[in-house]
Amino acid sequence: MASFLRSLSRVGSSVCRVARAGNARQFSTGSPLLAARVQHAAPFFKGQAVVDGQFQEVNLEDFKGKYLVLFFYPLDFTFVCPTEIIAFSDRINEFKELNAEVVGVSTDSHFSHLAWINMPRKQGGLGGLQYPLLSDFSKNISKDYGVLVENAGIALRGLFLIDPTGTVRQVTINDLPVGRSVDETLRLIKAFQFVEKHGEVCPANWTSESETIKPNPTDSLEYFGKVNE
């Protein structure tokens, strides 16, 4: 076990090194970024995942009729990754209240996922998880979504917001050293749902308490008049 953990540590250190600005230019993706395109159908995926501590196959169709937050991360047993995964897990009820589910994906095996989930948080583990962690050991899912760094065999920090019809509504792709915001992800789901329900559009920095815009030249003046008083 000790030699296994040392090996993981070396891999994690390597990820940090290649993430530095000087080395980032060496990365290349095997398919164009944004292979999963906004306003287009999300690429189908299926694979082995850890769900409630058990191995289970999951696929895109399992989430039909719900919003899906599909987010990719580079590697298990690393540094920024557990902070993101735990942050989403700790607030999973807020997503469920919005009829939304969360799935995390990396190119690690489902066995690695389970070991990491069972490791205590104080030791860098996940300490349990409230949503599926999907294995992309073949790297096909990462490639289909345009986030695979082929010469490293890992995924960039891609986040894809997929609506209940299976359409991609939002894409965010971070470089390796910077994590993502749970607050912003929730805000985006609320914004898209508001537009779908009310037909009005959401301006910059919109929150649930903010004014919205009626999308036509005449009625939009009501909004612009209020915010520019």
C-alpha distance (Angstrom), angle and dihedral (degrees) to the residues before:
residue distance angle dihedral
M1 . . .
A2 3.81 . .
S3 3.80 92.2 .
F4 3.82 89.8 47.0
L5 3.80 91.7 53.5
R6 3.81 91.3 46.6
S7 3.80 88.7 53.2
L8 3.81 90.8 50.8
S9 3.78 89.6 49.2
R10 3.80 90.5 54.3
V11 3.82 90.3 50.4
G12 3.79 90.9 49.4
S13 3.79 91.5 49.6
S14 3.79 89.2 50.7
V15 3.81 90.6 53.2
C16 3.79 90.1 52.4
R17 3.79 91.6 49.7
V18 3.79 94.9 51.2
A19 3.79 90.1 47.0
R20 3.79 92.1 64.7
A21 3.75 115.3 107.0
G22 3.78 93.4 -111.7
N23 3.77 92.7 57.6
A24 3.78 100.7 34.3
R25 3.79 91.4 86.0
Q26 3.81 89.0 64.0
F27 3.80 90.0 67.9
S28 3.77 120.6 98.4
T29 3.78 130.9 178.4
G30 3.77 121.6 -136.9
S31 3.80 93.4 -137.0
P32 3.79 130.8 29.4
L33 3.76 117.3 -78.0
L34 3.77 109.9 -102.1
A35 3.80 92.1 32.9
A36 3.80 81.0 151.8
R37 3.79 97.6 61.3
V38 3.78 130.4 -157.2
Q39 3.84 111.8 -105.9
H40 3.81 90.5 20.5
A41 3.80 131.0 99.4
A42 3.79 113.6 -84.9
P43 3.82 113.2 -110.4
F44 3.79 110.9 -100.7
F45 3.78 116.0 -108.3
K46 3.77 137.7 -180.0
G47 3.77 134.2 169.3
Q48 3.77 148.5 129.3
A49 3.78 114.8 -59.4
V50 3.76 138.6 175.5
V51 3.81 107.3 -115.1
D52 3.81 118.8 176.8
G53 3.79 90.1 -19.9
Q54 3.81 94.7 -51.4
F55 3.80 134.2 99.9
Q56 3.79 112.2 -108.6
E57 3.80 136.7 159.6
V58 3.79 114.1 -116.4
N59 3.78 129.8 -176.6
L60 3.79 139.5 179.2
E61 3.81 92.8 -96.5
D62 3.81 90.3 62.7
F63 3.80 87.9 73.2
K64 3.80 99.6 46.2
G65 3.79 110.5 137.5
K66 3.80 93.3 28.2
Y67 3.75 137.3 79.2
L68 3.79 111.4 -103.1
V69 3.78 127.1 -155.1
L70 3.81 103.8 -158.3
F71 3.78 109.6 -175.3
F72 3.78 129.9 179.3
Y73 3.78 125.8 -152.9
P74 3.82 131.2 -177.1
L75 3.82 108.0 -117.9
D76 3.78 146.8 -14.3
F77 3.82 118.0 -112.4
T78 3.79 94.0 31.0
F79 3.80 134.8 115.1
V80 3.81 119.0 -103.5
C81 3.82 92.4 30.0
P82 3.83 98.4 69.5
T83 3.80 91.2 49.7
E84 3.80 90.6 57.4
I85 3.79 96.3 42.1
I86 3.80 93.1 48.1
A87 3.81 92.1 45.5
F88 3.81 91.3 56.5
S89 3.81 91.9 43.4
D90 3.80 94.4 51.1
R91 3.81 90.4 54.6
I92 3.79 99.2 38.7
N93 3.82 92.3 120.5
E94 3.81 89.9 62.7
F95 3.80 88.9 57.1
K96 3.80 93.3 46.5
E97 3.81 90.1 51.9
L98 3.82 85.9 60.3
N99 3.82 92.7 49.2
A100 3.80 88.5 -107.5
E101 3.80 132.6 134.7
V102 3.80 131.1 -160.3
V103 3.82 128.9 -141.9
G104 3.80 124.9 -178.9
V105 3.81 120.7 -154.2
S106 3.79 135.8 -168.4
T107 3.79 136.0 156.1
D108 3.81 91.5 -108.2
S109 3.81 120.5 109.4
H110 3.79 121.8 -98.3
F111 3.81 87.0 -113.4
S112 3.80 89.6 59.8
H113 3.81 89.8 47.3
L114 3.81 91.5 53.9
A115 3.79 93.4 48.3
W116 3.80 90.7 50.7
I117 3.80 93.3 46.2
N118 3.81 90.1 52.5
M119 3.81 93.4 49.8
P120 3.84 114.8 97.5
R121 3.79 116.8 -106.6
K122 3.79 91.8 -122.9
Q123 3.80 87.8 63.3
G124 3.80 94.5 49.2
G125 3.79 95.4 -90.8
L126 3.78 131.0 123.1
G127 3.81 97.5 -113.7
G128 3.80 93.3 -147.3
L129 3.79 129.7 -29.3
Q130 3.80 135.0 -130.1
Y131 3.83 98.6 -152.3
P132 3.83 137.9 38.6
L133 3.79 121.1 -73.5
L134 3.80 106.6 -154.4
S135 3.79 126.0 -152.2
D136 3.80 117.3 -136.1
F137 3.79 93.6 -178.1
S138 3.82 90.9 150.2
K139 3.83 88.8 51.8
N140 3.80 89.7 -136.8
I141 3.80 95.1 120.5
S142 3.80 92.8 51.0
K143 3.79 89.3 48.0
D144 3.81 93.1 48.6
Y145 3.81 90.5 51.6
G146 3.80 92.7 47.3
V147 3.81 97.4 -118.5
L148 3.81 102.5 104.8
V149 3.79 116.7 120.1
E150 3.78 95.6 -155.0
N151 3.79 100.1 -166.7
A152 3.82 89.9 53.1
G153 3.81 98.1 35.5
I154 3.79 92.9 -133.3
A155 3.80 138.0 106.1
L156 3.77 128.4 -111.0
R157 3.80 116.8 -124.4
G158 3.79 96.1 -84.3
L159 3.80 121.7 168.5
F160 3.80 120.6 -168.9
L161 3.78 123.4 -170.8
I162 3.81 108.6 -154.4
D163 3.80 120.3 -171.5
P164 3.84 127.6 -138.7
T165 3.82 91.4 -89.4
G166 3.82 92.0 55.7
T167 3.80 94.4 -105.0
V168 3.81 121.0 139.4
R169 3.81 108.7 -120.1
Q170 3.81 102.5 171.5
V171 3.80 138.4 14.7
T172 3.79 129.5 -166.4
I173 3.81 123.0 177.3
N174 3.79 120.0 -175.1
D175 3.78 127.8 -171.9
L176 3.80 114.1 -112.8
P177 3.82 104.7 -90.0
V178 3.83 100.2 55.5
G179 3.81 126.1 71.0
R180 3.79 129.2 -145.8
S181 3.80 134.3 -110.4
V182 3.79 122.6 -107.4
D183 3.81 89.3 -166.1
E184 3.80 91.8 56.7
T185 3.80 92.3 47.2
L186 3.80 91.1 53.1
R187 3.80 90.7 45.7
L188 3.79 91.4 54.4
I189 3.80 93.6 50.4
K190 3.81 90.5 50.1
A191 3.80 90.8 48.0
F192 3.80 95.0 51.1
Q193 3.79 90.8 46.1
F194 3.80 91.0 50.0
V195 3.80 91.4 52.6
E196 3.81 91.4 48.4
K197 3.80 92.1 50.5
H198 3.80 101.7 39.5
G199 3.81 106.0 23.4
E200 3.80 92.1 -131.3
V201 3.80 122.4 118.5
C202 3.80 129.9 -122.2
P203 3.82 120.8 -121.8
A204 3.79 128.3 -148.9
N205 3.81 115.6 -52.1
W206 3.81 91.5 7.9
T207 3.80 118.0 177.7
S208 3.79 131.7 176.1
E209 3.81 89.3 -90.4
S210 3.81 95.4 49.4
E211 3.78 131.0 103.5
T212 3.80 117.4 -104.5
I213 3.79 132.8 -151.3
K214 3.79 129.5 -113.1
P215 3.83 100.9 -136.2
N216 3.78 102.0 -127.0
P217 3.83 132.0 87.5
T218 3.81 96.0 -109.0
D219 3.81 104.9 39.4
S220 3.81 93.3 40.7
L221 3.81 87.8 68.8
E222 3.81 88.4 72.4
Y223 3.82 89.3 65.9
F224 3.80 95.9 41.9
G225 3.79 90.6 49.2
K226 3.81 92.3 54.0
V227 3.79 98.1 46.6
N228 3.80 95.5 43.3
E229 3.80 99.5 49.2
